[in-house]
């Protein structure tokens, strides 16, 4: 892998969200990581990505795909999914400080 820079286009990377991270079996309720396991170990092999935290894992769920196809955000329409996105937002909120102007923001990367 080519790695991840701490900044992309002058914008700091606050973390990585792993899409299609796992599938939860409806019969046994076990998480299956069909695309491989341990993303953090894979990232640690890259010097530029080693310090970038994983801030969320989005599972493979039919509801997410159906909501996207209908143009409805899963965060609004499905409480069973919204907690995942809420966790991602909660993990980056400490690094973001809104300025007095609604159109601009400041990113604090010291945390």
C-alpha positions as a Python dict, from the first residue, in 0.01 Angstrom:
ca = {
    (1, 'X'): (0, 0, 0),
    (2, 'X'): (114, 351, -68),
    (3, 'X'): (26, 472, 280),
    (4, 'X'): (-175, 759, 414),
    (5, 'X'): (-41, 1108, 461),
    (6, 'X'): (-129, 1295, 779),
    (7, 'X'): (-274, 1563, 552),
    (8, 'X'): (-451, 1547, 220),
    (9, 'X'): (-465, 1866, 20),
    (10, 'X'): (-372, 2067, 328),
    (11, 'X'): (-656, 1918, 534),
    (12, 'X'): (-553, 1701, 831),
    (13, 'X'): (-681, 1343, 836),
    (14, 'X'): (-859, 1289, 1168),
    (15, 'X'): (-907, 917, 1128),
    (16, 'X'): (-1008, 625, 912),
    (17, 'X'): (-1358, 485, 876),
    (18, 'X'): (-1354, 128, 754),
    (19, 'X'): (-1650, 70, 522),
    (20, 'X'): (-1791, -283, 482),
    (21, 'X'): (-1587, -379, 787),
    (22, 'X'): (-1787, -685, 886),
    (23, 'X'): (-2111, -874, 840),
    (24, 'X'): (-2316, -980, 1142),
    (25, 'X'): (-2475, -1321, 1091),
    (26, 'X'): (-2849, -1303, 1163),
    (27, 'X'): (-2848, -1665, 1287),
    (28, 'X'): (-2556, -1663, 1533),
    (29, 'X'): (-2508, -1285, 1581),
    (30, 'X'): (-2134, -1330, 1521),
    (31, 'X'): (-1929, -1071, 1333),
    (32, 'X'): (-1762, -1209, 1022),
    (33, 'X'): (-1484, -999, 868),
    (34, 'X'): (-1510, -1131, 515),
    (35, 'X'): (-1257, -882, 374),
    (36, 'X'): (-987, -961, 628),
    (37, 'X'): (-912, -874, 987),
    (38, 'X'): (-704, -635, 1189),
    (39, 'X'): (-695, -316, 987),
    (40, 'X'): (-480, -149, 1254),
    (41, 'X'): (-206, -411, 1203),
    (42, 'X'): (-217, -352, 828),
    (43, 'X'): (-192, 24, 878),
    (44, 'X'): (95, -7, 1123),
    (45, 'X'): (312, -136, 838),
    (46, 'X'): (293, 211, 683),
    (47, 'X'): (487, 483, 864),
    (48, 'X'): (252, 752, 741),
    (49, 'X'): (-63, 563, 849),
    (50, 'X'): (56, 418, 1179),
    (51, 'X'): (-57, 721, 1379),
    (52, 'X'): (-392, 767, 1205),
    (53, 'X'): (-662, 620, 1431),
    (54, 'X'): (-947, 400, 1317),
    (55, 'X'): (-1251, 599, 1423),
    (56, 'X'): (-1527, 372, 1302),
    (57, 'X'): (-1635, 54, 1134),
    (58, 'X'): (-1940, 51, 910),
    (59, 'X'): (-2083, -300, 873),
    (60, 'X'): (-2229, -459, 563),
    (61, 'X'): (-2601, -414, 614),
    (62, 'X'): (-2879, -426, 357),
    (63, 'X'): (-3058, -138, 532),
    (64, 'X'): (-2768, 100, 470),
    (65, 'X'): (-2772, 19, 99),
    (66, 'X'): (-3151, 45, 74),
    (67, 'X'): (-3153, 380, 256),
    (68, 'X'): (-2885, 515, 19),
    (69, 'X'): (-3081, 396, -285),
    (70, 'X'): (-3389, 577, -153),
    (71, 'X'): (-3193, 893, -73),
    (72, 'X'): (-3265, 861, 299),
    (73, 'X'): (-2977, 898, 546),
    (74, 'X'): (-2949, 587, 764),
    (75, 'X'): (-2874, 814, 1060),
    (76, 'X'): (-3230, 949, 1039),
    (77, 'X'): (-3424, 641, 938),
    (78, 'X'): (-3264, 355, 1132),
    (79, 'X'): (-3170, 375, 1500),
    (80, 'X'): (-2994, 39, 1470),
    (81, 'X'): (-2748, 196, 1228),
    (82, 'X'): (-2739, 556, 1352),
    (83, 'X'): (-2541, 464, 1665),
    (84, 'X'): (-2250, 361, 1441),
    (85, 'X'): (-2237, 699, 1269),
    (86, 'X'): (-2294, 879, 1601),
    (87, 'X'): (-1984, 706, 1737),
    (88, 'X'): (-1777, 823, 1442),
    (89, 'X'): (-1895, 1181, 1491),
    (90, 'X'): (-1827, 1163, 1866),
    (91, 'X'): (-1471, 1049, 1800),
    (92, 'X'): (-1386, 1351, 1582),
    (93, 'X'): (-1581, 1622, 1765),
    (94, 'X'): (-1300, 1694, 2015),
    (95, 'X'): (-1069, 1778, 1725),
    (96, 'X'): (-1308, 2021, 1561),
    (97, 'X'): (-1379, 2365, 1698),
    (98, 'X'): (-1647, 2566, 1525),
    (99, 'X'): (-1556, 2927, 1470),
    (100, 'X'): (-1787, 3224, 1516),
    (101, 'X'): (-1862, 3219, 1146),
    (102, 'X'): (-2087, 2933, 1042),
    (103, 'X'): (-1911, 2897, 706),
    (104, 'X'): (-1564, 2828, 843),
    (105, 'X'): (-1415, 2597, 1099),
    (106, 'X'): (-1086, 2527, 1266),
    (107, 'X'): (-941, 2178, 1310),
    (108, 'X'): (-737, 2124, 1625),
    (109, 'X'): (-496, 1837, 1556),
    (110, 'X'): (-323, 1861, 1893),
    (111, 'X'): (-559, 1606, 2055),
}
